[in-house]
Amino acid sequence: MSYNWNVYKLFKNGRRAKAPFHVFEYDDPESVGDYFNAEVKENFTEKIRRSKLMVLRSDLPQDQKINMGDDQALIKQNQSRVFRNLIKNLGARADFDVRRVTGGLIFCKETSWQWQWAALELGTSQYVKGLSPLFESYDDAHGWMLAEIDKLL
């Protein structure tokens, strides 16, 4: 049985293009990677050959969430819960509109060039208010976030 395969470009941020830029037909799912690299990829321009590419069978779901590791998706979801709780706790004493902020890890002048989980302005990602202590390293900041996630669970 022969299958159609979709070829997607992967961007530097880890996301993939929404639509495939190439479709090819091949019959053996076990060796499709070898076939793609040896036969199909050779027909692309040099620039595209250097790009990161993803090959998915066209009759299977093409959702990016399925391709993302379950652990990563769960961590992102729990980070959002932590941000909502921290921003909600600021509530009435906040000197900004809590509906116009999101959370994120930032390293900027406002944090004295240290890592901090902070409320950021939607659209511009400008620093609004710190939500965590300051951290010397990126890993320490992620460790703090994992501890906050554990408190929620």
Beta strands, then each sheet from edge to edge (+ up, - down):
strand 1: 3-10
strand 2: 22-26
strand 3: 52-57
strand 4: 101-107
strand 5: 115-121
strand 6: 127-130
sheet 1: 2+ 1- 3+
sheet 2: 4+ 5- 6+
end
